[in-house]
Amino acid sequence: MSHERIITLTTDFGYKDPFVGEMKGVILSINPSVTLVDITHGIEPHNIEEGAFVIGSSCKYFPPGTIHIAVVDPGVGSERRAIILEADGHYFVGPDNGIFSYVMSFSQELKVIHIAEEEYMLSKDSPTFQGRDIFAPVAAWLSRVVELDRFGCVIDDFKRFEIPLPKVKGDIISGEVIYIDRFGNAITNIRKTDLQKFGEQFCVEIKGRVIQPVKNYSQAAGRGLYCLVNSSSHLEIFVNMGSASQLFDINKDEKVTVLKQI
């Protein structure tokens, strides 16, 4: 019987070591019919919040029934639990350390299972590589339509961190940088819906600089600092053909203020 499902992988494992390949080998040994998609393996090591943002931003572009493995796990081998999250028709497999906080924040229906059934693991005692020994085989068996409740029991004390939301006071929106991408663009938690009341009449202040919005990268002149609403509907601060992060020392958690222009 064919079990054609999609499994995505998001990790901080990088591309030098065999870790990702071993996980894929385990998955394909259990379900050769699965389609594997790498979202990224370039999450900053141990940065759970970055991993949470990436998987939360990416999962919505996959069809219902997709299984998402996310492993950014500085607590591997400890007492922290392994979980399966069912959210709005998608499944998420990973550590119970907040990695699915963004997913949880926008999902209407949540069900979380503590993975405990050893039948679906390569090894329960895996001190350094539960991505291969627990999360990969569990996702593979899940793709073969094993019932969710067979993996363990439902829990409601799962871990999630508070998603930073912008604060609105009159004609001022206060937000922050939540992600720096590969190009050095600073993605903020201020979204297109937050800016609607301003129309196009606003400016952005960051690190004492006031910057103007444009509609696309090519409208930015020289190596100056600009902002736009990107294709994921986030306010993004950038330098055309350069790194805003490096050139202007902009980092995650940097405060950002949107001001109405008259």
C-alpha positions as CSV (number, residue, x, y, z in Angstrom):
1,M,0.0,0.0,0.0
2,S,1.4,3.4,-1.0
3,H,1.6,6.1,1.6
4,E,2.4,9.3,-0.3
5,R,2.8,12.0,2.2
6,I,5.1,15.1,2.6
7,I,7.6,15.4,5.5
8,T,9.5,18.7,5.9
9,L,12.7,19.1,7.9
10,T,13.8,22.3,9.7
11,T,17.0,22.0,11.9
12,D,20.1,23.7,13.1
13,F,22.2,20.8,11.9
14,G,23.9,22.6,9.0
15,Y,25.3,20.9,5.9
16,K,28.7,19.6,6.9
17,D,27.7,16.5,9.0
18,P,25.7,13.4,8.1
19,F,22.9,14.2,10.6
20,V,20.2,15.3,8.0
21,G,21.1,12.4,5.7
22,E,20.7,9.9,8.5
23,M,17.3,11.2,9.4
24,K,16.2,10.9,5.8
25,G,17.5,7.4,5.6
26,V,15.5,6.4,8.7
27,I,12.3,8.0,7.2
28,L,12.7,6.3,3.8
29,S,13.4,3.0,5.4
30,I,10.0,3.1,7.1
31,N,8.1,4.8,4.2
32,P,9.9,4.9,0.8
33,S,6.8,6.7,-0.7
34,V,7.2,9.8,1.3
35,T,8.3,13.1,-0.3
36,L,11.0,14.9,1.8
37,V,11.4,18.7,1.7
38,D,14.2,20.6,3.4
39,I,12.9,23.9,4.6
40,T,16.3,24.8,6.1
41,H,19.2,23.3,8.1
42,G,20.7,26.7,8.6
43,I,19.0,27.8,11.8
44,E,21.5,29.4,14.1
45,P,22.7,26.7,16.5
46,H,20.4,26.3,19.6
47,N,18.3,29.3,18.6
48,I,14.8,27.9,19.3
49,E,13.1,31.3,18.6
50,E,14.6,31.5,15.1
51,G,13.5,27.9,14.4
52,A,10.0,28.7,15.7
53,F,9.7,31.7,13.4
54,V,10.9,29.8,10.3
55,I,8.6,26.8,10.8
56,G,5.7,29.0,11.7
57,S,6.2,31.1,8.5
58,S,6.8,28.2,6.2
59,C,4.2,25.5,7.1
60,K,1.2,27.4,5.7
61,Y,2.6,27.0,2.2
62,F,2.3,23.2,2.4
63,P,-0.9,21.2,1.8
64,P,-3.0,19.8,4.7
65,G,-1.7,16.5,6.0
66,T,1.9,17.6,5.7
67,I,4.2,16.4,8.6
68,H,6.8,18.9,9.8
69,I,9.9,17.8,11.7
70,A,11.6,20.7,13.6
71,V,14.7,20.0,15.6
72,V,16.5,22.9,17.4
73,D,17.1,21.1,20.6
74,P,19.7,22.3,23.1
75,G,18.0,20.1,25.7
76,V,18.5,16.9,23.8
77,G,19.0,13.9,26.1
78,S,17.4,15.7,29.1
79,E,14.0,15.2,30.7
80,R,12.3,17.5,28.1
81,R,9.5,15.6,26.2
82,A,9.2,14.7,22.6
83,I,5.8,15.7,21.1
84,I,3.5,15.6,18.1
85,L,1.4,18.7,17.6
86,E,-1.7,18.5,15.4
87,A,-2.7,22.0,14.3
88,D,-5.3,22.9,11.6
89,G,-4.7,19.8,9.6
90,H,-0.9,19.8,9.8
91,Y,1.4,17.7,12.0
92,F,4.5,18.9,13.8
93,V,7.1,16.5,15.4
94,G,9.9,17.8,17.6
95,P,11.0,18.6,21.2
96,D,8.7,20.2,23.7
97,N,10.8,23.4,24.1
98,G,8.7,26.1,22.4
99,I,9.8,25.3,18.8
100,F,6.1,25.3,17.7
101,S,5.1,28.5,19.5
102,Y,4.5,30.5,16.3
103,V,2.4,27.6,14.9
104,M,0.4,27.5,18.1
105,S,-0.2,31.3,18.0
106,F,-2.2,31.3,14.8
107,S,-3.8,27.8,14.9
108,Q,-7.5,27.4,15.7
109,E,-7.3,23.8,17.0
110,L,-4.4,22.2,18.8
111,K,-3.8,18.7,20.0
112,V,-0.5,17.8,21.6
113,I,0.7,14.2,22.1
114,H,3.6,13.3,24.4
115,I,5.6,10.7,22.3
116,A,6.1,7.7,24.7
117,E,5.5,4.6,22.7
118,E,8.9,2.9,22.0
119,E,7.5,0.8,19.2
120,Y,7.8,3.8,16.9
121,M,11.4,4.9,17.9
122,L,14.8,3.6,16.9
123,S,15.9,4.1,20.4
124,K,14.3,5.9,23.4
125,D,17.7,6.3,25.0
126,S,19.3,8.7,22.6
127,P,21.5,11.2,24.5
128,T,22.6,13.3,21.5
129,F,20.6,12.5,18.4
130,Q,16.8,12.2,19.0
131,G,16.2,13.8,15.5
132,R,17.3,10.5,14.0
133,D,16.2,8.1,16.8
134,I,12.8,9.5,17.8
135,F,11.5,12.4,15.6
136,A,12.4,10.9,12.2
137,P,10.9,7.4,12.8
138,V,7.8,8.9,14.5
139,A,7.2,11.2,11.6
140,A,7.7,8.3,9.2
141,W,5.2,6.1,11.0
142,L,2.8,9.0,11.2
143,S,3.1,9.3,7.4
144,R,1.9,5.7,7.2
145,V,-1.3,6.7,8.8
146,V,-0.6,5.3,12.3
147,E,-3.3,6.9,14.5
148,L,-2.1,9.8,16.5
149,D,-3.1,8.5,19.9
150,R,-1.0,5.3,19.4
151,F,2.2,7.4,19.9
152,G,1.3,8.5,23.5
153,C,-1.1,10.5,25.6
154,V,-2.6,13.9,25.1
155,I,-1.0,16.7,27.2
156,D,-1.9,20.3,27.9
157,D,1.1,21.5,29.8
158,F,3.3,21.8,26.7
159,K,5.8,24.6,26.4
160,R,5.3,27.7,24.4
161,F,6.9,31.1,24.6
162,E,5.1,34.4,24.2
163,I,5.2,35.7,20.6
164,P,6.3,39.3,20.6
165,L,3.5,41.5,19.3
166,P,3.7,45.2,18.3
167,K,2.1,47.7,20.6
168,V,-0.1,50.5,19.2
169,K,-0.6,53.8,20.9
170,G,-2.3,56.5,18.9
171,D,-0.3,57.0,15.7
172,I,2.7,55.1,17.0
173,I,3.5,51.4,16.6
174,S,6.3,50.0,18.7
175,G,7.8,46.7,17.5
176,E,11.0,44.8,17.2
177,V,13.2,42.8,14.8
178,I,12.4,39.1,15.1
179,Y,14.6,37.6,12.4
180,I,17.7,38.4,10.3
181,D,17.7,36.6,7.0
182,R,20.7,35.4,4.9
183,F,20.8,38.7,3.1
184,G,21.0,40.7,6.3
185,N,17.4,42.0,6.0
186,A,15.8,42.7,9.3
187,I,12.3,41.2,9.6
188,T,10.1,42.8,12.2
189,N,6.9,41.7,14.0
190,I,5.0,44.6,12.5
191,R,2.7,43.4,9.8
192,K,0.8,44.9,6.8
193,T,-2.4,44.8,8.8
194,D,-0.8,46.9,11.5
195,L,0.1,49.6,8.9
196,Q,-3.2,49.8,7.1
197,K,-4.4,52.8,9.1
198,F,-1.4,54.8,7.9
199,G,-1.8,54.1,4.2
200,E,1.5,55.0,2.7
201,Q,2.0,58.0,5.1
202,F,4.5,56.6,7.6
203,C,8.2,56.4,8.4
204,V,10.2,54.0,10.5
205,E,12.7,54.8,13.2
206,I,15.4,52.3,14.2
207,K,18.7,53.0,16.2
208,G,18.1,56.7,16.0
209,R,17.6,56.7,12.2
210,V,14.4,57.6,10.4
211,I,13.9,55.7,7.2
212,Q,11.3,55.8,4.4
213,P,9.2,53.1,3.0
214,V,9.5,51.9,-0.6
215,K,7.5,49.3,-2.6
216,N,10.4,47.1,-3.7
217,Y,14.2,46.8,-3.3
218,S,15.0,48.5,-6.6
219,Q,13.4,51.8,-5.4
220,A,16.1,52.1,-2.7
221,A,18.9,54.5,-3.7
222,G,22.6,53.6,-2.9
223,R,23.5,51.9,0.3
224,G,20.9,53.7,2.5
225,L,18.6,52.1,4.9
226,Y,15.0,51.6,3.7
227,C,11.9,49.6,4.6
228,L,9.1,47.8,2.8
229,V,6.3,45.3,3.4
230,N,7.7,42.0,2.2
231,S,6.0,39.1,0.5
232,S,5.2,37.5,3.8
233,S,3.4,40.8,4.9
234,H,6.1,41.7,7.5
235,L,7.7,45.1,7.7
236,E,11.3,44.5,6.6
237,I,14.3,46.9,7.0
238,F,17.0,46.5,4.3
239,V,19.8,47.8,2.2
240,N,19.6,47.3,-1.5
241,M,22.3,44.9,-2.6
242,G,23.8,45.0,0.9
243,S,23.3,43.8,4.5
244,A,21.3,46.1,6.8
245,S,22.4,43.9,9.7
246,Q,26.1,44.3,9.0
247,L,26.2,47.9,7.7
248,F,24.0,49.4,10.4
249,D,24.6,46.9,13.2
250,I,20.9,45.8,13.3
251,N,20.3,42.7,15.3
252,K,17.4,40.6,16.5
253,D,15.3,42.3,19.3
254,E,16.3,45.7,18.0
255,K,13.4,48.2,18.7
256,V,11.5,49.6,15.8
257,T,9.0,52.4,15.8
258,V,6.5,53.3,13.1
259,L,5.4,57.0,13.0
260,K,2.6,58.6,11.0
261,Q,3.7,61.2,8.6
262,I,1.5,64.2,8.0
